[in-house]
Amino acid sequence: MTANLLDFDLDGLAAFCERFGEKRFRATQLFRWIHQKGAAEFDEMSDLAKSLREKLKTNAEITALPVLSEHISSDGTIKWLFDVGGGNAIETVFIPEEDRGTLCVSSQAGCAVACRFCSTGHQGFSRNLTVAEIISQLWFAEHFLRKHFGQSDRVISNVVMMGMGEPLQNYSALVPALRVMLDDHAYGLSRRRVTVSTSGVVPMIDRLGQDCPVALAVSLHASNDALRDELVPLNKKYPIDELMQACKRYLEVAPRDFVTFEYCMLNGVNDTPVHADELVKLVHSHRTQRAWCKFNLIPFNPFPASGLTRSSVATTAAFAKILNESGIVTTIRKTRGDDIDAACGQLVGDVRDRTDFHNRLSRRRVITISEENRPTTVGKEGTVDDC
């Protein structure tokens, strides 16, 4: 059986090459050809001995994921749908900005966490991706974009593990993939520019800090356990206080001196001044000598199965003001790729039809937000603002 070389970090590739009596420097050369130059054929690798190239042709391959579709937004955002076999497909998004190019990478086909506001969660879970399937997204995107923009310099400067899936529930593939992203012989990304986003798998946050610390983002989305239990079911296993403690431990080894808390703004659910005040108390109860976290407020991208709507611009701005005035750095995420369903929480797209999404959804129990978490009065007229 041939090995897909996209499945290896440098240590793994060195061990593979050692089977053929090759020294580590040969693995390093091969690693550079694959990731820095985007070579997919061994005959392209002119500084490798012909005998090694012949061995590789027999025992190895460099196989990226098939592209099922590509969509380019009016704002320059690009979304790809990749076939991962078995009727499953994943999505990857490139977000261009003036000072950086960010790739949003998937770690699973579907997601088992089942957050109430996330399209991927409503899709269900199929399986974990392999190292090769994770890295293939970056490998393809980087070398496609170089050709697309007609440049030889690196295009992707940032990677966020914020696509489909919970990265820390695919830990055995995540860490080798991160090592490839960080390796100077591959993509050479800074630890500060690679972000793992998690819904709060506390034990694995601790392990990540030990094994491969990168920037950390946490999908918080609620100011108290009762509400978070309903929005992010994983909270029932790892409640907010345990999550906060894990974040504080992570900062002891993290490349950044803060954790980013992601907070999806849901109309009448988690967006009132009361919720903002609860967040202020939560953050300040874990205060250190310096600011230790930032908040990123995310406009919700509605989809029919959620039963939720987006908080108004005014409500979101007022919420951010409360946090900022309390000394918590807070930003409002600019939505990108709305016209191609590439914005936050929308990554399911064409996968729905491939995984019988609508039939499975019709058999699922309807989840409702409990009345104790709904505000009794919001806004001047005592009613919830509309989008």
TORZA-76817 format. One record per atom (N, C-alpha, C): residue in three letters; x, y, z. Coordinates in pm, whole numbers, plus 50000, padded with zeros to 5 digits. Atoms other than C-alpha are relative to their C-alpha. Layout:
N
ALAXYZ
...
***
This chain:
387
MET500854988050000
MET500005000050000
MET500885012450000
THR499194987850008
THR501425034049904
THR499595009850109
ALA500244990149895
ALA501755061350164
ALA499805013649938
ASN500204986250043
ASN500355096050109
ASN500935008850082
LEU498994992549927
LEU503265118750201
LEU499445012650066
LEU500644988849930
LEU500855146450301
LEU499604996050142
ASP500385005249868
ASP500165124450604
ASP501105001550104
PHE498854999949910
PHE503615130350757
PHE500455014050038
ASP499184988549965
ASP505205157750960
ASP501444996249970
LEU498625002650042
LEU508975160350916
LEU500584987650068
ASP499515011949931
ASP509755134251181
ASP499414987449939
GLY500645011650062
GLY507255110451026
GLY500574997149863
LEU499435001950134
LEU508675116050679
LEU501434994750010
ALA498645005149979
ALA512225110350809
ALA499974985150032
ALA500135014249967
ALA511115077050958
ALA499614992049876
PHE500405006650123
PHE509465067850627
PHE501214998349906
CYS498845000650089
CYS512615076050429
CYS501074990650053
GLU499015008849939
GLU514755056750674
GLU499774985549960
ARG500325013550046
ARG512975025250559
ARG500744996449873
PHE499305002250127
PHE514755029750228
PHE501495003250011
GLY498594997449978
GLY518125036650386
GLY500415014449975
GLU499714985950027
GLU517855074350333
GLU500165007850131
LYS499744991949882
LYS519195099750582
LYS498985011350011
ARG501024989949971
ARG517155127550739
ARG500045011649901
PHE499954988450088
PHE518425154550505
PHE499244997549870
ARG500805003250118
ARG516755136150217
ARG498515002450028
ALA501384997449963
ALA513455137550403
ALA499725015050002
THR500174985549998
THR513975174750454
THR499865005549859
GLN500124995750141
GLN514555179550080
GLN498624996649945
LEU501315004650048
LEU511425159550004
LEU498895008550060
PHE500984991949928
PHE509435179050263
PHE499875013849935
ARG500014986850064
ARG510445212050101
ARG499334999449863
TRP500615001250132
TRP509495199949754
TRP498474999350010
ILE501455002049987
ILE506045189449873
ILE499325012850044
HIS500764989349936
HIS505075218950090
HIS500415014049953
GLN499584986650042
GLN507185248649980
GLN499805002149850
LYS500104998650146
LYS507115241549606
LYS498744994049942
GLY501275005550048
GLY503855222649580
GLY500144988849900
ALA499795010850096
ALA505355193649386
ALA499094988250030
ALA500875011749985
ALA502985164649326
ALA500574987849929
GLU499365010950074
GLU505235143649100
GLU501464999050043
PHE498645001949951
PHE508535128549214
PHE501045003849895
ASP499044996350104
ASP510205135048879
ASP500315014950000
GLU499734985649988
GLU509915172348953
GLU501145002950097
MET499094997549889
MET512265168249248
MET501434997449956
SER498755001950075
SER515505173449058
SER501224997750087
ASP498815002049917
ASP517895173449355
ASP499934987150083
LEU500065013249938
LEU516745139149476
LEU500634989849906
ALA499385010550082
ALA518725109149356
ALA498934992349922
LYS500965007250082
LYS517025090449073
LYS499554987250067
SER500345012649932
SER517155058449277
SER498935002350106
LEU501014996749900
LEU515175075249557
LEU498675003449934
ARG501254996550070
ARG512665089449313
ARG499274987449954
GLU500615012450046
GLU512065054649175
GLU499364992550117
LYS500565006449882
LYS511545040649525
LYS498715006950044
LEU501184992549960
LEU509085068449601
LEU498824997449907
LYS501075002750096
LYS507115061849282
LYS499284986950031
THR500565013249970
THR506595026049398
THR499284999750134
ASN500475001449862
ASN505895032249765
ASN499245012050056
ALA500604987849945
ALA504465067349799
ALA499235007649894
GLU500754991050089
GLU502165093449651
GLU499795013250072
ILE500374986949944
ILE501285129949701
ILE498625003049942
THR501374999550051
THR497525130349671
THR499175009750082
ALA500864990249934
ALA495385160349754
ALA498544995849987
LEU501435002950006
LEU491635159949808
LEU499425005049868
PRO500684995150120
PRO489465162249496
PRO499125012150032
VAL500834988049985
VAL487785196149456
VAL498674997649931
LEU501335001750057
LEU484045192849406
LEU499455013149946
SER500484987050048
SER483325229949373
SER500865011150058
GLU499294988149956
GLU484835264349408
GLU499075012049980
HIS500854988150008
HIS482985296749482
HIS500825012150042
ILE499274987749970
ILE484475331649476
ILE499015011150029
SER500914989549956
SER482685359049667
SER500365013449935
SER499754986450051
SER482335395049555
SER501045007350083
ASP498994993449916
ASP484615404449847
ASP501364993149993
GLY498725006750019
GLY487385380949732
GLY500154987050078
THR499965012549925
THR486655352749976
THR499784988249904
ILE500135012050084
ILE487065318249818
ILE499654988150087
LYS500405012049928
LYS485325286549934
LYS500134987949909
TRP499885012650073
TRP486215251449823
TRP499254989050073
LEU500625012149948
LEU484225219649872
LEU500874988249956
PHE499115011250027
PHE486515189149898
PHE499304986750029
ASP500555013549982
ASP485485152749858
ASP500944992150091
VAL499195008449912
VAL486705131250149
VAL499504985550000
GLY500425013850018
GLY484975099550031
GLY498834996050088
GLY501125005349923
GLY482075079150161
GLY498785008950001
GLY501144990850004
GLY479575105450056
GLY500175012350085
ASN499734988449915
ASN481215131550280
ASN500815010449925
ALA499224989050059
ALA482595165350184
ALA500235010650108
ILE499664989649903
ILE484275193350377
ILE500225013249927
GLU499804986850059
GLU484635230550318
GLU501185007250063
THR498834992349961
THR487665253250337
THR499835014049941
VAL500254986350043
VAL487635291150311
VAL501295008350009
PHE498894990450000
PHE490325316350214
PHE499425014150011
ILE500494986549975
ILE489775351650347
ILE501155009949980
PRO498924990450025
PRO491985378650191
PRO499755013350070
GLU500044986849941
GLU492735410550380
GLU501275007449962
GLU498874992050045
GLU495155439050319
GLU501314995450060
ASP498755003249930
ASP497705427650576
ASP500224985150022
ARG499825014349980
ARG497195389850571
ARG499034992249912
GLY500895009350068
GLY495645359950402
GLY499714988550094
THR500375009949899
THR493735336450631
THR499284988349937
LEU500685012050046
LEU492735300650559
LEU499274993650117
CYS500845006549899
CYS489875285450760
CYS499914985249963
VAL499795014250030
VAL490525247950779
VAL499054991250082
SER500885009749933
SER488195218950867
SER500834988750059
SER499325011149933
SER489195190851103
SER499184987250004
GLN500885011749999
GLN486205167451080
GLN498975001349888
ALA501165000050090
ALA483485157450836
ALA498765000250089
GLY501084997949904
GLY480595171651033
GLY500565003750135
CYS499564996649865
CYS480755178251406
CYS499064993750101
ALA500815006849899
ALA479585159351714
ALA499575009250113
VAL500324991049889
VAL479365189851944
VAL498575005349991
ALA501404996350024
ALA476055200851789
ALA499605013150065
CYS500384986849951
CYS476085237551884
CYS498735004649929
ARG501334996550048
ARG472605252051839
ARG500045009449879
PHE499954989250099
PHE473715280851613
PHE500904997049881
CYS499015003350102
CYS476115262251381
CYS499434990449897
SER500515008650106
SER475165247451045
SER500684986450000
THR499275012749999
THR477885221151068
THR499474990850109
GLY500525008149891
GLY476545209351404
GLY498674993749967
HIS501295005550040
HIS473095204551255
HIS500144989449892
GLN499755010150103
GLN474645183450981
GLN500224986350061
GLY499645012649938
GLY475715156751228
GLY501484997249983
PHE498585003550003
PHE479055138751251
PHE500204987449918
SER499675011850078
SER480605114451006
SER501294993650050
ARG498735005649955
ARG484305110151092
ARG501045010950014
ASN498854991349992
ASN487605126051180
ASN500755000249867
LEU499124999350116
LEU489885138050902
LEU501394994850038
THR498625004249980
THR493375123550861
THR500925012249995
VAL499024989250013
VAL496535144450880
VAL500055004849856
ALA499934996450142
ALA496705143350500
ALA498805008249956
GLU501204992750040
GLU493125155550466
GLU499985014150058
ILE499894986549943
ILE493785184850700
ILE501045008149924
ILE498924992950068
ILE497095194450538
ILE499695002349853
SER500354998650142
SER495705188950189
SER499275013149974
GLN500734987350016
GLN493445219150242
GLN500965011749987
LEU498994989450005
LEU496445241450309
LEU500894998549877
TRP499135002850115
TRP498625225050042
TRP499335004649870
PHE500724996150122
PHE495995229449773
PHE499805015149993
ALA500344985850002
ALA494955264549873
ALA501235008749976
GLU498804991850014
GLU498475278549905
GLU500515000149856
HIS499405000650134
HIS499675266449567
HIS499005003949891
PHE501004994550091
PHE496385273749392
PHE500045015250001
LEU500054985449987
LEU496435309449524
LEU501245006649941
ARG498804994350064
ARG500015315349413
ARG499795001449850
LYS500294999450144
LYS498955306949058
LYS498895010049972
HIS501164991250018
HIS495675325749096
HIS500415014750003
PHE499554986249986
PHE497445357649204
PHE501275002949922
GLY498804998250080
GLY500485352148981
GLY501215004250081
GLN498864996649915
GLN503035353249261
GLN500664987550053
SER499255011449946
SER505715330649403
SER500115000650151
ASP499924998649855
ASP505675344449757
ASP498804993450067
ARG501075006249924
ARG503585328650028
ARG498765008950005
VAL501274992849999
VAL499915338750014
VAL499334998950136
ILE500705002649874
ILE498545323050333
ILE500955002950116
SER499174996149885
SER499955339650644
SER499404995250132
ASN500705004149879
ASN497365327650897
ASN499144987749971
VAL500915011450009
VAL495555294850954
VAL499154999950127
VAL500915001449885
VAL492505291851178
VAL499284986749987
MET500725012849998
MET491165257651271
MET498595003050050
MET501364995649967
MET487635271451265
MET499004995349895
GLY500925005450098
GLY486125251750978
GLY499094989750061
MET500925010349952
MET483945221151011
MET500704991350104
GLY499485009149900
GLY484475200651326
GLY500575006650123
GLU499354996049876
GLU485885203351678
GLU501444994749996
PRO498615004750019
PRO489695202051633
PRO500514991350113
LEU499445007449887
LEU490435189551984
LEU499364986350020
GLN500545013550000
GLN488205159351928
GLN500614991649888
ASN499215007450100
ASN490565149351645
ASN501485002850028
TYR498704995549951
TYR493705154951847
TYR501174992849933
SER498885007750054
SER495865126951702
SER500385004449859
ALA499694994750133
ALA495615142351354
ALA500335014950006
LEU499804985549989
LEU495535178751466
LEU501455003650025
VAL498664995949959
VAL498955180051631
VAL501044998049889
PRO499065001150113
PRO500995165251341
PRO499725010249889
ALA500344990050102
ALA499105188351104
ALA500515013850040
LEU499484987249952
LEU499965218551319
LEU501515000649984
ARG498545000150012
ARG503615208051319
ARG500455002349857
VAL499694997350140
VAL503625207750940
VAL499825014849969
MET500264985750025
MET502095242650931
MET501125008750056
LEU499024991749930
LEU504735255851172
LEU501434997749950
ASP498645003850037
ASP507775238451023
ASP500595009549896
ASP499344990750093
ASP510235262050852
ASP500324993649867
HIS499765006950126
HIS510835235550587
HIS498704997649923
ALA501315001650066
ALA507105235550502
ALA499385013849980
TYR500704987250019
TYR504875266250552
TYR500565011050089
GLY499314990249916
GLY506855283350829
GLY499105010250065
LEU500924990649937
LEU503825298850994
LEU500385002450146
SER499734996749861
SER504245316651326
SER498954993550090
ARG500965005449903
ARG502655300551633
ARG498925010150033
ARG500984989549972
ARG500925333851686
ARG498985001349888
ARG500884998650116
ARG499345331051342
ARG499274987049963
VAL500785012350015
VAL497965295851376
VAL499104999050123
THR500974999749890
THR494805294351585
THR499164987350000
VAL500925011249981
VAL492965264151720
VAL498795005350075
SER501244995949937
SER489335271351801
SER499314987750058
THR500655011449935
THR487575248652049
THR498735004450071
SER501234997549925
SER484135246252204
SER500224997550149
GLY499705001349859
GLY485875237952531
GLY500294986050050
VAL499625013549957
VAL487365202852549
VAL501175001450098
VAL499024995649899
VAL489205210252873
VAL501264991350007
PRO498765007949990
PRO491605180352898
PRO500925001849880
MET499194998850122
MET492745185352539
MET500605014049986
ILE499374986849994
ILE493355222552592
ILE501304998850077
ASP498795002149922
ASP495845211952858
ASP501054992449920
ARG499045007750080
ARG497445186452625
ARG500605008349888
LEU499494991650108
LEU497715211252341
LEU501085009450051
GLY499004991349941
GLY499595234752571
GLY501324992950022
GLN498785007849980
GLN502085207052641
GLN500644995849869
ASP499485006350121
ASP502425193052290
ASP500315009849887
CYS499814991150115
CYS502065221752043
CYS499235013050021
PRO500764987849971
PRO500995255452185
PRO499965009749882
VAL500254989850102
VAL499525279051927
VAL498975009650058
ALA501044990949952
ALA497005307451955
ALA498724992150027
LEU501225007249960
LEU493785296552126
LEU498795009249993
ALA501314993349999
ALA490215307252058
ALA498984990450058
VAL501005008449933
VAL487305294452263
VAL498605004949963
SER501384996850035
SER483695293352145
SER499185000550129
LEU500674998549872
LEU482015307352456
LEU498495001449982
HIS501384998150047
HIS478695321452330
HIS498935001350107
ALA500984998349892
ALA477025323852671
ALA500715005250123
SER499434993649882
SER477545341952999
SER499784992050127
ASN500265008449882
ASN476295314653235
ASN499814985649955
ASP500055014350033
ASP476185276853251
ASP498634995649948
ALA501335004450043
ALA472405273353213
ALA499785002749853
LEU500164996450142
LEU472425291452880
LEU500974992449913
ARG498995006750083
ARG475645275952757
ARG499684985149986
ASP500425014050011
ASP474305241152833
ASP499104997949879
GLU500945001150110
GLU471635247652572
GLU500615003649866
LEU499384995650125
LEU473755265352313
LEU501184991349960
VAL498805008150024
VAL476935244452347
VAL499914987950094
PRO500265011249909
PRO475985210152489
PRO501244994650071
LEU498785004749935
LEU479625202052569
LEU500215006550136
ASN499874992949872
ASN479295226852856
ASN499514991550118
LYS500495008749893
LYS477415200353053
LYS501124991350056
LYS498855008149956
LYS480665180653069
LYS501125008650054
TYR498934990949958
TYR483075209953100
TYR499415014050019
PRO500664987149978
PRO481275239653259
PRO500965011849995
ILE499254987850028
ILE482405275453228
ILE501195001950095
ASP498894997749908
ASP484525277253543
ASP501194990949968
GLU498925009150038
GLU486525246253443
GLU500685004849872
LEU499464994850126
LEU486945261353096
LEU500895012150024
MET499194988349969
MET488195294253236
MET501354996150062
GLN498765004549936
GLN490735276153454
GLN500964993949898
ALA499165006050104
ALA491995256553153
ALA500635010849912
CYS499464988950080
CYS492395288652955
CYS501155006950072
LYS498954993549922
LYS494425304153235
LYS501284991450001
ARG498835008950004
ARG496705273453245
ARG500685000649864
TYR499454999850136
TYR497115275052868
TYR500865012349977
LEU499264987550021
LEU498325310952882
LEU501424999350055
GLU498655001349946
GLU501355299553079
GLU501004995449894
VAL499115005150106
VAL502755283552761
VAL499645005549862
ALA500514995550130
ALA500815301052484
ALA500925010449934
PRO499194990050070
PRO502565321852214
PRO499405014050008
ARG500654987149977
ARG500035349852271
ARG499685001350149
ASP500274998049857
ASP499315365552609
ASP498525001750028
PHE501444999349978
PHE495555363452567
PHE499324988449927
VAL500905009450066
VAL492785339052476
VAL498895008249936
THR501124993350065
THR490135349952228
THR498724992150027
PHE501315006349981
PHE486545342552328
PHE499095004249885
GLU500944997550110
GLU484175339352033
GLU498594999850057
TYR501344998449942
TYR480635350252103
TYR499035003449888
CYS500964998150109
CYS477895345651844
CYS498775007350053
MET501074991449950
MET475255372751885
MET498644995249950
LEU501295006050032
LEU471795357051898
LEU498885008750056
ASN501054990649966
ASN468765379351902
ASN499104995050112
GLY500875003349889
GLY467005378252239
GLY500424987850079
VAL499565012349933
VAL469025348152356
VAL501195002650091
ASN498784997949922
ASN472485359452471
ASN500575014049985
ASP499474987150045
ASP472735395852366
ASP499525012150082
THR500524988949921
THR471215416752647
THR501095006350087
PRO499054994149905
PRO473015440852882
PRO500264991250121
VAL499815009249888
VAL472455415353157
VAL501074989649967
HIS498995009850042
HIS474465389752960
HIS501395006549993
ALA498714993150008
ALA477205415252894
ALA500575002250140
ASP499544998049862
ASP477405423553265
ASP500494987050062
GLU499565013049949
GLU477645386553347
GLU501384996349945
LEU498695002850059
LEU480575383253107
LEU501095008350067
VAL499044991449931
VAL482325412753271
VAL500374993950135
LYS499735006049868
LYS481955396453613
LYS500794987049985
LEU499295012550023
LEU483135363153473
LEU501485002549973
VAL498604997050035
VAL486295377753320
VAL500745005850118
HIS499334993449887
HIS487085399453621
HIS500204990550118
SER499825009649891
SER486635370153858
SER501254991449978
HIS498785007450032
HIS489575353953680
HIS501145009549964
ARG499054989550037
ARG491555386253651
ARG501414996750051
THR498605000749959
THR495345385953661
THR500555014150000
GLN499404986749997
GLN497815414753670
GLN499865007249866
ARG500184993850133
ARG497185420753300
ARG498754994149935
ALA501155005250075
ALA494355416253054
ALA500364986349944
TRP499675013650040
TRP494135379252970
TRP499114994549889
CYS500875005050106
CYS491405376752711
CYS499465011649916
LYS500704990850088
LYS489685393952421
LYS498704993449955
PHE501265005350051
PHE486155390252288
PHE499845003849853
ASN500324997650140
ASN485195386851924
ASN498524996949982
LEU501445001750017
LEU481465392551872
LEU499724996649854
ILE500225005250135
ILE480225373151570
ILE498535001649961
PRO501394999450047
PRO477065382751379
PRO499544986049958
PHE500545013250032
PHE474945351351355
PHE499554999649855
ASN500445002050137
ASN474375337851007
ASN498844990150000
PRO501185008449981
PRO470805324351014
PRO499894988649899
PHE500395011050088
PHE469765290850872
PHE498724994250059
PRO501355003549955
PRO466245276450894
PRO499944990550119
ALA500105010349896
ALA466945246851122
ALA500335005250139
SER499564995149870
SER468365268451401
SER498875006050083
GLY501064992949929
GLY465205287751489
GLY500505012750067
LEU499394988249940
LEU467475317251574
LEU500155011149898
THR499774988650088
THR468005351951433
THR501175008250051
ARG498824992049969
ARG470855376751428
ARG499635012250084
SER500174987649922
SER471155404351687
SER500155012049908
SER499914988050082
SER470705439051543
SER501385006450015
VAL498734992749996
VAL473685461151467
VAL500095008450127
ALA500024991549881
ALA472665484651746
ALA500194992050128
THR499865008549883
THR472335456552000
THR501434995050015
THR498635004949997
THR475735442551907
THR500965010950041
ALA499134988749964
ALA477365476851931
ALA499885003450148
ALA500224996949858
ALA475805482952273
ALA500654989450089
PHE499395011149927
PHE476985448852393
PHE501515001950004
ALA498554997950008
ALA480525455952273
ALA500445011850087
LYS499674988249921
LYS480475489852444
LYS500124996650148
ILE499955003949859
ILE479715474452784
ILE501304992750031
LEU498775007649978
LEU482625450252749
LEU501225009049990
ASN498844991250019
ASN485055476252617
ASN500175009850115
GLU499924990249891
GLU484185501452888
GLU500404993650132
SER499565007049879
SER484905474853149
SER501474996049993
GLY498595003350016
GLY488425471053013
GLY500274987249924
ILE499825012350078
ILE487835439752802
ILE500045003849852
VAL499884996850143
VAL489125444352447
VAL499004991749922
THR501085006850071
THR486175435852223
THR499905005449859
THR500174996350140
THR485825435851847
THR498744993249945
ILE501145005950070
ILE482905428551614
ILE500514994749868
ARG499475006250121
ARG483765404251339
ARG499285005249876
LYS500574996150129
LYS483255416850988
LYS499654987449923
THR500405012050073
THR481275391050795
THR500605000349860
ARG499405001450132
ARG482955378350481
ARG499394987849931
GLY500475011450078
GLY481725355650203
GLY498554996350020
ASP501425003049978
ASP478035358650289
ASP499314994849874
ASP500695003550123
ASP477045355449924
ASP500334986049949
ILE499685013750039
ILE478695321149895
ILE499904990550120
ASP500175008149878
ASP477705308050242
ASP501344995650058
ALA498675003149948
ALA481315310050360
ALA500265007050133
ALA499804992849874
ALA480775330850675
ALA499964990650118
CYS499905008149879
CYS481165318751031
CYS498694992750029
GLY501185008049967
GLY478785290351118
GLY499234994849881
GLN500745004050119
GLN477725284850758
GLN500634988049929
LEU499295010350074
LEU480175257350662
LEU499284986650006
VAL500685012550025
VAL477925229550548
VAL499674999449853
GLY500204998250143
GLY476895241950203
GLY499484987949927
ASP500435011050084
ASP476695214349945
ASP500014986650072
VAL499935012649926
VAL477375187850210
VAL498624995350040
ARG501335003849952
ARG473735188250314
ARG499414988749916
ASP500625009850089
ASP472525169150011
ASP500794986949998
ARG499165012050004
ARG475435144850031
ARG499874991750127
THR500085007349873
THR474665134650389
THR498564998750049
ASP501415001949965
ASP470835133050383
ASP499605009050117
PHE500174990749888
PHE470765163650610
PHE498535002350035
HIS501384996049971
HIS467085172750575
HIS499194988650061
ASN500725011249941
ASN465785137850649
ASN500424997650144
ARG499545002049863
ARG467965134350957
ARG499495011150091
LEU500474988849919
LEU466965168851078
LEU498554998250041
SER501435001649971
SER463275160051057
SER499764989950112
ARG500145010049895
ARG463875131251299
ARG500585004650133
ARG499364995349878
ARG465745152251554
ARG499035007850087
ARG500834992749905
ARG464175166851866
ARG500235014949983
VAL499884985550005
VAL463485204051849
VAL500545005150133
ILE499404994449879
ILE465655222952099
ILE499495014150018
THR500484986549972
THR464215253752264
THR500825006350109
ILE499314992649896
ILE465815280652473
ILE499045002050117
SER500894999249884
SER464415279752827
SER499645014450030
GLU500504986549974
GLU462375309552941
GLU500895007750097
GLU499184992949901
GLU464765317253228
GLU501175007149935
ASN498894993750068
ASN467405326552972
ASN499545010449899
ARG500494989850092
ARG465155349152769
ARG499765012950078
PRO500214987449931
PRO465115386052860
PRO498535003650002
THR501394995649994
THR461815400152976
THR499825013349930
THR500084987350071
THR462585434552837
THR501355003049935
VAL498794996050074
VAL465055445652575
VAL499665012349919
GLY500224988250080
GLY465315480052421
GLY498965009350062
LYS500854989549946
LYS463225511152471
LYS498544995750015
GLU501425003649999
GLU459895494852395
GLU499744987250078
GLY500185012249923
GLY460505464052610
GLY499834987749916
THR500075011550088
THR460695440952310
THR501364997149942
VAL498735004050059
VAL463475421852144
VAL500175006949865
ASP499724993650129
ASP465125440851859
ASP499954990049887
ASP499985008150120
ASP464655427251510
ASP501295002649925
CYS498794998150080
CYS467525421951267
CYS499755010949897
***
